[in-house]
Amino acid sequence: MFMSNIKKAGRIALAFDVLERAVKSVPEDILTPNLKEVLKPEFKTDIIYRAKPSENESKLDMLLNLCFDIKNIIEEKAPEIKDPDTLRILTRFISEQSVFDEQKNKLKAKDNKNIPTNSLQSAYDEDATYRKKGEKAQSGYTLTITETCSKNNPFQMITDYKTDQNIKSDAEVGQERIPVIKENTDCKHLYFDGGYYCPEVIEKGKENEIELHFTNLNGKKPQKTLSITQFEIDESTNIITKCPEGMAPIHTGITKGQTVAHFALNICDACKHRQDCYCKKQKKDYVVRINLKAIETARQRQKIEECRKENTSMRAAIEGTNSALKRGHQLGKLKVRGFVKCNMVVGFKVLAHNFKRFANYMIEQTKKLMPQDTGISLPILSQ
């Protein structure tokens, strides 16, 4: 996650920024006395820096109603304002942050929990969104990168990048980028962390003939001690052919997104796994119903456990690339605003990172070819 050139602002500071921008766009002679106060330096000081926690709600309500007042003035008296974005930002901010109190005939601030994550985060960047990932909350964007990881490569290169609003999930990005990565690189294997896992991503991998590897999976493991993978399930049809004890079902089928198998009463009654099994007793037999998505997830979990060391090793280097981009190329916070500009700057930073890797490789190769007694030293470019 990274930020554009905006500040981390609470609701009061954001409301002031939106209000101030709108007020400055209107000729002063048509402002009401209350709106003229907004232009005075002490107004900002009193509202933001001298506000007591107990006053936050009332001050936010006041700012919202001032926003509503300036919106009406712009619509009625100043349609030719210089900044065409002002009215749009005002309207959006008011709708996202407030509700109309009919009894008081005024706007009232919404509760924090009712503010959407794609709400306005800055008066100067309409595209930035809010996301909380783990313990870290941020307003801005997210960058997803893909790089080569073959041990046979003399050096690795970033081959794909995607900038998005930070509310977009990893799984959504994965679905979008797999076909692009395949087209550009003819990739055969992709290594992800657990956030990218979902059945749709798995399906995209199969469609593009890419084997997907995950270092982990999100969510809790099933509570039952008997694993789904202990059943013998046909990979092409998902039909259960045998139970963990090697017994074949009476009849099987796929119904409503589940694989269903029926087993004889006498077999399941005597089975040592009955308490831990997915079977449920009926009048004539026992039935096992397993969701098809759960089968795919269980297979992935088994695959992860078997190949955890290799998958983690193949993916580890990209964390260093993330760090290098954020610190070496100042990607943590950019000097531009808006999605289009941020995406362009990110692209240049990715290119610069690749050029540095290539340059360092060429310098190392040159060192190997040079006589040892020349006394010439070559630099290593910082990552």
Secondary structure as UniProt FT lines:
FT   STRAND          2..3
FT   HELIX           11..24
FT   HELIX           28..30
FT   HELIX           33..37
FT   TURN            38..39
FT   HELIX           41..44
FT   HELIX           45..49
FT   HELIX           53..55
FT   HELIX           56..76
FT   TURN            79..80
FT   HELIX           85..97
FT   STRAND          98..101
FT   TURN            102..105
FT   STRAND          106..109
FT   HELIX           112..114
FT   TURN            117..118
FT   TURN            123..124
FT   STRAND          129..133
FT   TURN            134..135
FT   STRAND          136..147
FT   TURN            151..152
FT   STRAND          158..165
FT   TURN            166..167
FT   HELIX           170..185
FT   STRAND          189..192
FT   HELIX           194..196
FT   HELIX           199..207
FT   TURN            208..209
FT   STRAND          211..214
FT   HELIX           228..230
FT   STRAND          232..233
FT   TURN            235..237
FT   STRAND          240..242
FT   TURN            244..245
FT   STRAND          251..255
FT   TURN            256..257
FT   STRAND          258..264
FT   HELIX           265..269
FT   TURN            272..276
FT   STRAND          279..281
FT   STRAND          285..291
FT   HELIX           292..323
FT   HELIX           324..328
FT   HELIX           339..369
FT   TURN            372..373
//
